[in-house]
């Protein structure tokens, strides 16, 4: 709360209400994955009873977090100085504190270190399998590989 300046809240919505709705819709569809939650309802015990409540509660929680985060962001930095590509990073660095990214890294490391060794083994095995598939497919199908049919097709489409 030390870096919030009330002067930054004036004007509160300089571009009107349209960008607010656009941002809310983007966050809703891009982040929350409610389609996955609804799909999981098929596997849940009494999903028709519990899933509507879970969806509503998650919407409320995420709305509160979204509003709180945007209020903090706009309170930390004048809206004209916020980088549209990296708003939270620019606000954090504007006050000299890369706190948000550092906290995210530390929280992730803490959670990762709580995993059992079996999880690490499974992760390693699937990582190796995924990398083999990725590089084998990429080597054969890359448009950068001169022996690839995709390379010849890409060259033909450019001419």
C-alpha positions as CSV (number, residue, x, y, z in Angstrom):
1,X,0.0,0.0,0.0
2,X,3.0,2.3,0.3
3,X,3.2,2.9,-3.5
4,X,-0.4,3.6,-4.2
5,X,-1.0,7.2,-5.2
6,X,-4.6,8.4,-5.0
7,X,-3.8,11.0,-7.7
8,X,-3.4,8.1,-10.2
9,X,-7.1,7.3,-9.8
10,X,-8.1,10.6,-11.4
11,X,-9.5,10.2,-14.1
12,X,-10.7,6.8,-12.9
13,X,-11.8,5.4,-16.3
14,X,-10.3,7.8,-18.9
15,X,-11.3,5.6,-21.9
16,X,-14.8,4.9,-20.6
17,X,-16.5,1.6,-19.7
18,X,-15.8,-0.2,-23.0
19,X,-12.2,-1.2,-22.3
20,X,-13.3,-2.4,-18.8
21,X,-15.8,-4.8,-20.5
22,X,-13.2,-5.9,-23.1
23,X,-10.6,-6.6,-20.4
24,X,-13.2,-8.6,-18.3
25,X,-14.3,-10.6,-21.3
26,X,-10.7,-11.3,-22.2
27,X,-9.7,-12.4,-18.7
28,X,-12.9,-14.6,-18.5
29,X,-12.3,-16.5,-21.7
30,X,-8.5,-16.6,-21.7
31,X,-7.7,-17.6,-18.2
32,X,-10.5,-19.3,-16.4
33,X,-11.1,-22.4,-18.6
34,X,-14.7,-22.9,-17.5
35,X,-15.2,-25.4,-20.4
36,X,-12.6,-27.6,-18.7
37,X,-14.4,-27.2,-15.4
38,X,-17.7,-28.2,-16.9
39,X,-16.1,-31.2,-18.6
40,X,-14.8,-32.2,-15.3
41,X,-18.3,-32.2,-13.9
42,X,-19.0,-35.4,-15.7
43,X,-16.4,-37.1,-13.5
44,X,-17.4,-35.3,-10.3
45,X,-19.5,-36.9,-7.6
46,X,-23.0,-35.3,-8.0
47,X,-21.6,-32.8,-10.4
48,X,-25.0,-31.2,-11.2
49,X,-25.3,-30.2,-7.6
50,X,-21.7,-29.0,-6.9
51,X,-20.5,-27.6,-10.2
52,X,-22.9,-24.6,-10.5
53,X,-21.8,-23.5,-7.0
54,X,-18.1,-24.0,-7.9
55,X,-18.4,-22.0,-11.1
56,X,-20.2,-19.1,-9.4
57,X,-17.7,-19.1,-6.5
58,X,-14.8,-19.1,-8.8
59,X,-16.3,-16.3,-10.9
60,X,-16.8,-14.2,-7.7
61,X,-13.2,-14.9,-6.4
62,X,-11.6,-14.2,-9.8
63,X,-13.7,-11.0,-10.2
64,X,-12.5,-9.7,-6.8
65,X,-8.9,-10.6,-7.6
66,X,-9.1,-9.0,-11.0
67,X,-10.6,-5.8,-9.6
68,X,-8.1,-5.7,-6.8
69,X,-5.1,-6.3,-9.1
70,X,-6.2,-3.6,-11.5
71,X,-6.8,-1.1,-8.7
72,X,-3.3,-1.7,-7.4
73,X,-1.8,-1.4,-10.9
74,X,-3.6,1.8,-11.6
75,X,-2.8,3.2,-8.1
76,X,0.9,2.5,-8.5
77,X,1.4,4.2,-11.9
78,X,-0.3,6.9,-14.0
79,X,-2.3,5.2,-16.7
80,X,-0.4,7.0,-19.4
81,X,2.8,5.3,-18.3
82,X,1.5,1.8,-18.1
83,X,3.0,-0.5,-20.8
84,X,0.0,-2.2,-22.4
85,X,2.1,-5.3,-23.2
86,X,3.4,-5.8,-19.6
87,X,1.3,-3.6,-17.2
88,X,2.2,-5.3,-13.9
89,X,5.9,-5.5,-14.7
90,X,6.1,-1.9,-15.7
91,X,4.2,-0.9,-12.5
92,X,6.5,-3.0,-10.3
93,X,9.6,-1.6,-11.9
94,X,8.3,2.0,-11.7
95,X,8.5,1.8,-7.9
96,X,11.8,-0.1,-8.0
97,X,10.3,-3.4,-6.8
98,X,10.1,-6.4,-9.0
99,X,8.0,-7.9,-6.2
100,X,5.2,-9.6,-8.1
101,X,7.5,-11.6,-10.4
102,X,9.9,-12.5,-7.6
103,X,7.0,-13.6,-5.4
104,X,5.6,-15.7,-8.2
105,X,8.9,-17.5,-8.7
106,X,9.4,-18.1,-5.0
107,X,5.8,-19.4,-4.6
108,X,6.3,-21.7,-7.6
109,X,9.6,-23.0,-6.3
110,X,8.0,-23.7,-2.9
111,X,5.2,-25.7,-4.5
112,X,7.6,-27.6,-6.8
113,X,9.8,-28.6,-3.8
114,X,6.8,-30.1,-2.1
115,X,6.4,-32.8,-4.8
116,X,7.2,-36.4,-4.1
117,X,10.2,-38.0,-5.8
118,X,7.8,-40.2,-7.9
119,X,6.4,-37.1,-9.4
120,X,9.8,-36.0,-10.4
121,X,10.6,-39.4,-12.0
122,X,7.3,-39.2,-14.0
123,X,8.0,-35.7,-15.0
124,X,11.5,-36.6,-16.2
125,X,10.2,-39.6,-18.2
126,X,7.4,-37.7,-19.9
127,X,9.8,-34.7,-20.5
128,X,12.2,-37.0,-22.3
129,X,9.4,-38.7,-24.3
130,X,8.0,-35.3,-25.2
131,X,11.4,-33.9,-26.3
132,X,12.1,-37.0,-28.5
133,X,8.7,-36.6,-30.2
134,X,9.1,-32.8,-30.6
135,X,12.6,-33.0,-32.1
136,X,12.0,-36.0,-34.2
137,X,8.8,-34.4,-35.7
138,X,10.5,-31.0,-36.0
139,X,13.5,-32.4,-37.7
140,X,11.4,-34.2,-40.3
141,X,8.7,-31.6,-40.8
142,X,10.4,-28.3,-40.2
143,X,10.3,-25.7,-43.0
144,X,14.0,-25.0,-42.1
145,X,15.0,-28.6,-43.1
146,X,15.9,-28.6,-46.8
147,X,15.0,-32.3,-47.1
148,X,11.5,-31.7,-45.7
149,X,8.5,-31.7,-48.1
150,X,7.3,-28.8,-46.1
151,X,10.4,-26.8,-47.0
152,X,9.9,-27.4,-50.7
153,X,6.2,-26.5,-50.3
154,X,7.1,-23.3,-48.4
155,X,9.6,-22.3,-51.2
156,X,7.0,-23.0,-53.9
157,X,4.3,-20.9,-52.2
158,X,6.7,-17.9,-51.8
159,X,7.5,-17.8,-55.6
